[in-house]
Amino acid sequence: MMITSDNRPAASAFSRRISFSKGVSREALIGWLFVLPALVMYAAFVLLPLLMSIYYSFYRWDGIGPMIWVGLNNYATVLQVPDLLGTIFNAFRLVVFFSFIPVTLGLIVASVIHRVATGRLGSVARTVLFLPQVIPLVAAGIIWGWLLALPGLINQVLRSLGLGTVTRAWLGDFDWALPAVGFIGIWVLLGFCTVLLWTGMTKLDPALYESARIDGAGWLAEFVNVTVPLLRHEIGVCLTVTVIAALAAFDIVYVSTAGGPGNSTAVPGIQIYILAFTQQRIGLASALAVMLMILVLVVILPIQRLSREAKQ
């Protein structure tokens, strides 16, 4: 009897451990079943095309006939042909307009809204600024194409201000086409950066600002020494989203300029489309796409690392 009574609690605890282990396995299995549809879709529409692009980049292929192995020749062509390499430089120029300017302006506007435009006025300001983010990029490109045309509203306003000599077909000018596309990107992304950074500011401890004011700090000193350092994580998120939007730009550029005039606004996304679907050079288009992916990772990973360190 003693042995039986002593063993019963041990046996009971052992059975509880087994049932707990089984419960965890069951919960994990149920979790994977819920995730499985998304994983299948991700594998089918992201991972598989990515692997196929890498595979095609080593061949010369028109999409129909036999594939010819060329090794790294497609990558060498991208680096040697000025028009192809120029698209990458154009993408980096767009980073200034799509990323650095919206993030900088977003910090300033969010700070002003946080300090001055409180209540209903702040809500209206944030809504108005965020509206371009809701508008489809194709529609935004078409609208700004009309506004920036030679008889468009922008030039009409300039003429009414006595600046007729400044007017031009902004999206058709070799020197101004890329900045004009960049201006559209600023208009689209400014609201996103402002709202995200304003949300981060609302979480900051007001005592920090009070301490800075006691030490005699003005608005600019508070902004530089308190606001910006404490928003490093939010700034990192803004930079990540906007840099990817610049390097992978397609919709706005294709609708507004289609890469013209000449190749002044050609970006990798436009060139990949032309190579693959117009010139039937699938291998070269795949090589440029793979290089664009590597370029995005090289630029984004350091930003992500700095953001994680800031959060910790």
C-alpha positions as CSV (number, residue, x, y, z in Angstrom):
1,M,0.0,0.0,0.0
2,M,2.8,2.4,0.8
3,I,4.4,1.9,-2.6
4,T,1.1,2.3,-4.3
5,S,0.2,5.5,-2.4
6,D,3.6,7.0,-2.9
7,N,3.6,6.2,-6.6
8,R,0.2,7.7,-7.3
9,P,1.2,11.3,-7.0
10,A,4.3,10.7,-9.1
11,A,2.2,8.9,-11.7
12,S,-0.3,11.7,-11.7
13,A,2.3,14.4,-12.1
14,F,3.9,12.4,-15.0
15,S,0.5,12.1,-16.7
16,R,0.0,15.8,-16.3
17,R,3.4,16.5,-17.9
18,I,2.5,14.2,-20.8
19,S,-0.9,15.9,-21.4
20,F,0.7,19.4,-21.2
21,S,3.3,18.3,-23.7
22,K,0.6,17.0,-26.0
23,G,-1.4,20.2,-25.5
24,V,1.6,22.3,-26.6
25,S,2.1,20.1,-29.7
26,R,-1.6,20.4,-30.5
27,E,-1.6,24.2,-30.1
28,A,1.5,24.4,-32.3
29,L,-0.1,22.2,-34.9
30,I,-3.3,24.3,-34.9
31,G,-1.2,27.5,-35.3
32,W,0.7,26.1,-38.3
33,L,-2.6,25.1,-39.9
34,F,-3.8,28.7,-39.6
35,V,-0.6,30.0,-41.0
36,L,-0.4,27.4,-43.8
37,P,-2.7,29.2,-46.3
38,A,-0.6,32.3,-46.1
39,L,2.7,30.4,-46.3
40,V,1.4,28.6,-49.4
41,M,0.4,31.9,-51.1
42,Y,3.7,33.5,-50.1
43,A,5.7,30.6,-51.5
44,A,3.7,30.5,-54.7
45,F,3.7,34.2,-55.4
46,V,7.0,35.4,-53.8
47,L,9.5,32.7,-53.1
48,L,8.9,30.7,-56.3
49,P,9.1,33.7,-58.7
50,L,12.2,34.8,-56.8
51,L,13.9,31.5,-57.3
52,M,12.8,31.4,-61.0
53,S,14.2,34.9,-61.6
54,I,17.5,33.9,-60.1
55,Y,17.5,30.8,-62.3
56,Y,16.6,32.7,-65.5
57,S,19.3,35.3,-64.8
58,F,21.9,32.8,-65.8
59,Y,20.4,32.2,-69.3
60,R,19.7,34.0,-72.5
61,W,16.0,33.4,-73.2
62,D,13.2,35.1,-75.1
63,G,10.5,33.5,-73.1
64,I,9.6,31.0,-75.9
65,G,12.6,29.3,-77.5
66,P,15.4,27.3,-76.0
67,M,17.3,28.7,-73.0
68,I,21.1,29.2,-73.5
69,W,23.4,29.2,-70.5
70,V,25.4,32.4,-70.3
71,G,26.5,32.3,-66.7
72,L,27.2,35.8,-65.2
73,N,27.1,37.5,-68.6
74,N,23.7,39.1,-67.9
75,Y,25.0,40.6,-64.7
76,A,28.1,41.9,-66.5
77,T,25.9,43.5,-69.2
78,V,23.9,45.3,-66.5
79,L,27.1,46.8,-65.1
80,Q,28.6,47.6,-68.5
81,V,25.6,49.1,-70.4
82,P,25.2,52.8,-69.4
83,D,21.5,52.8,-69.9
84,L,21.0,49.9,-67.6
85,L,23.4,51.1,-65.0
86,G,21.9,54.6,-65.2
87,T,18.6,53.3,-64.0
88,I,20.2,52.3,-60.7
89,F,21.7,55.8,-60.3
90,N,18.2,57.3,-61.0
91,A,16.7,55.1,-58.3
92,F,19.2,56.5,-55.8
93,R,18.4,60.0,-56.9
94,L,14.7,59.2,-56.2
95,V,15.7,58.1,-52.7
96,V,16.4,61.8,-51.9
97,F,12.9,62.8,-52.9
98,F,11.0,59.7,-51.8
99,S,12.8,59.2,-48.5
100,F,15.0,61.9,-47.1
101,I,12.7,64.9,-47.8
102,P,9.4,63.2,-46.7
103,V,11.1,62.0,-43.4
104,T,12.7,65.4,-42.7
105,L,9.5,67.3,-43.5
106,G,7.4,64.7,-41.7
107,L,9.5,65.3,-38.5
108,I,9.0,69.0,-38.7
109,V,5.2,68.9,-39.5
110,A,4.5,66.2,-36.9
111,S,6.3,68.3,-34.3
112,V,4.3,71.4,-35.2
113,I,1.0,69.4,-35.1
114,H,2.0,67.8,-31.8
115,R,2.8,71.2,-30.2
116,V,0.3,73.5,-31.8
117,A,-2.5,71.8,-33.7
118,T,-4.1,69.8,-31.0
119,G,-7.7,68.4,-30.8
120,R,-9.9,68.6,-33.9
121,L,-7.5,70.8,-35.8
122,G,-4.8,68.2,-35.5
123,S,-7.1,65.5,-36.6
124,V,-8.1,67.4,-39.7
125,A,-4.4,68.2,-40.5
126,R,-3.4,64.5,-40.2
127,T,-6.3,63.4,-42.3
128,V,-5.6,65.8,-45.1
129,L,-1.9,64.9,-45.1
130,F,-2.6,61.2,-45.1
131,L,-5.1,61.3,-48.0
132,P,-2.5,60.9,-50.7
133,Q,-1.4,57.6,-49.1
134,V,-5.0,56.3,-49.7
135,I,-5.2,57.4,-53.4
136,P,-3.9,54.7,-55.8
137,L,-0.5,55.5,-57.2
138,V,-1.7,55.2,-60.8
139,A,-4.4,57.8,-60.2
140,A,-1.9,60.0,-58.4
141,G,0.4,59.7,-61.5
142,I,-2.4,60.6,-63.9
143,I,-3.5,63.6,-61.8
144,W,0.0,65.0,-61.4
145,G,0.6,64.4,-65.1
146,W,-2.2,66.8,-65.9
147,L,-1.1,69.3,-63.3
148,L,2.5,69.4,-64.4
149,A,1.7,69.5,-68.2
150,L,2.6,72.7,-70.1
151,P,-1.1,74.0,-70.0
152,G,-1.5,72.5,-66.5
153,L,-2.6,74.2,-63.3
154,I,1.0,74.5,-62.0
155,N,2.1,76.5,-65.0
156,Q,-1.0,78.6,-64.9
157,V,-0.4,79.6,-61.3
158,L,3.2,80.5,-62.2
159,R,2.1,82.7,-65.1
160,S,-0.4,84.4,-62.9
161,L,2.4,85.3,-60.5
162,G,4.5,86.7,-63.3
163,L,6.8,83.7,-63.5
164,G,6.0,82.8,-67.1
165,T,9.7,82.3,-67.9
166,V,9.9,79.5,-65.4
167,T,7.1,77.5,-66.9
168,R,7.8,74.3,-68.8
169,A,6.5,70.8,-69.5
170,W,7.9,69.6,-66.2
171,L,7.6,65.9,-66.9
172,G,8.9,66.3,-70.5
173,D,12.0,68.3,-69.6
174,F,15.3,66.3,-69.5
175,D,16.6,68.2,-66.4
176,W,13.3,68.6,-64.5
177,A,11.5,65.3,-65.2
178,L,13.1,63.3,-62.4
179,P,12.7,66.1,-59.8
180,A,9.0,66.4,-60.9
181,V,8.5,62.7,-60.4
182,G,10.3,63.0,-57.0
183,F,7.9,65.8,-56.1
184,I,5.0,63.4,-56.7
185,G,6.7,60.9,-54.4
186,I,7.1,63.6,-51.7
187,W,3.4,64.4,-52.0
188,V,2.4,60.7,-51.6
189,L,4.7,59.7,-48.8
190,L,4.7,62.9,-46.6
191,G,1.4,62.0,-44.9
192,F,2.6,58.5,-44.0
193,C,5.8,59.8,-42.4
194,T,4.0,62.6,-40.6
195,V,1.3,60.3,-39.1
196,L,3.8,57.6,-38.0
197,L,6.2,60.1,-36.5
198,W,3.3,62.0,-34.7
199,T,2.1,58.7,-33.2
200,G,5.6,58.2,-31.9
201,M,5.7,61.7,-30.4
202,T,2.5,61.1,-28.5
203,K,4.2,58.2,-26.6
204,L,7.1,60.3,-25.4
205,D,7.2,61.3,-21.7
206,P,6.2,65.0,-21.3
207,A,8.6,65.2,-18.3
208,L,11.5,65.0,-20.7
209,Y,10.3,68.2,-22.4
210,E,9.7,69.9,-19.1
211,S,13.2,69.1,-18.0
212,A,14.6,70.5,-21.2
213,R,12.6,73.7,-20.8
214,I,13.9,74.1,-17.2
215,D,17.4,73.9,-18.6
216,G,16.6,76.7,-21.0
217,A,16.1,74.7,-24.2
218,G,14.1,76.3,-26.9
219,W,11.9,74.5,-29.5
220,L,14.8,73.7,-31.8
221,A,17.0,72.4,-29.0
222,E,14.1,70.2,-27.8
223,F,13.5,68.9,-31.3
224,V,17.2,68.1,-31.9
225,N,18.1,66.7,-28.5
226,V,14.9,65.1,-27.3
227,T,12.4,64.4,-30.1
228,V,14.7,63.1,-32.8
229,P,16.9,60.7,-30.6
230,L,13.8,59.2,-29.0
231,L,12.1,58.6,-32.4
232,R,15.0,56.6,-33.9
233,H,12.8,53.5,-34.2
234,E,9.9,55.4,-36.0
235,I,12.4,57.2,-38.2
236,G,13.9,53.8,-39.1
237,V,10.5,52.4,-40.1
238,C,9.9,55.5,-42.3
239,L,13.3,55.2,-43.9
240,T,12.7,51.5,-44.6
241,V,9.3,52.0,-46.3
242,T,10.3,55.1,-48.3
243,V,13.7,53.8,-49.5
244,I,12.0,50.6,-50.7
245,A,9.4,52.8,-52.5
246,A,12.2,54.7,-54.2
247,L,14.3,51.8,-55.3
248,A,11.4,49.7,-56.4
249,A,9.4,52.6,-58.0
250,F,7.3,51.7,-61.0
251,D,3.7,52.9,-60.9
252,I,4.2,56.6,-60.6
253,V,7.1,56.7,-63.0
254,Y,5.4,54.5,-65.6
255,V,2.1,56.5,-65.6
256,S,3.7,60.0,-65.5
257,T,6.8,59.6,-67.8
258,A,7.2,55.9,-68.8
259,G,10.9,56.5,-68.2
260,G,11.2,59.4,-70.5
261,P,12.2,61.8,-71.9
262,G,15.0,59.6,-73.1
263,N,16.1,57.7,-70.1
264,S,16.1,60.6,-67.7
265,T,13.5,59.0,-65.4
266,A,14.2,55.4,-66.2
267,V,14.4,53.3,-63.0
268,P,15.1,49.6,-62.6
269,G,11.4,48.7,-62.4
270,I,10.6,50.4,-65.7
271,Q,13.7,48.8,-67.4
272,I,12.8,45.4,-66.1
273,Y,9.4,45.7,-67.6
274,I,10.8,46.9,-71.0
275,L,13.4,44.2,-71.2
276,A,11.0,41.4,-70.3
277,F,7.8,42.3,-72.0
278,T,8.9,44.6,-74.9
279,Q,12.3,43.2,-75.9
280,Q,11.7,39.6,-74.7
281,R,15.1,39.5,-73.0
282,I,14.0,37.5,-70.0
283,G,17.5,36.6,-68.7
284,L,18.7,40.2,-68.7
285,A,15.6,41.4,-67.1
286,S,15.9,38.8,-64.4
287,A,19.5,39.7,-63.7
288,L,18.5,43.4,-63.3
289,A,15.7,42.3,-60.9
290,V,18.1,40.2,-58.8
291,M,20.6,43.0,-58.6
292,L,17.7,45.4,-57.6
293,M,16.8,42.9,-54.8
294,I,20.4,42.7,-53.6
295,L,20.6,46.5,-53.7
296,V,17.4,46.9,-51.6
297,L,18.8,44.4,-49.0
298,V,22.2,46.2,-48.8
299,V,20.5,49.5,-48.2
300,I,17.7,48.3,-45.9
301,L,19.5,45.9,-43.6
302,P,21.7,48.5,-41.9
303,I,18.7,50.7,-41.3
304,Q,16.8,47.8,-39.8
305,R,19.8,47.0,-37.6
306,L,20.1,50.6,-36.3
307,S,16.3,50.6,-35.7
308,R,16.5,47.5,-33.6
309,E,19.4,48.9,-31.6
310,A,17.4,52.1,-31.0
311,K,14.4,50.1,-29.8
312,Q,16.5,48.1,-27.3
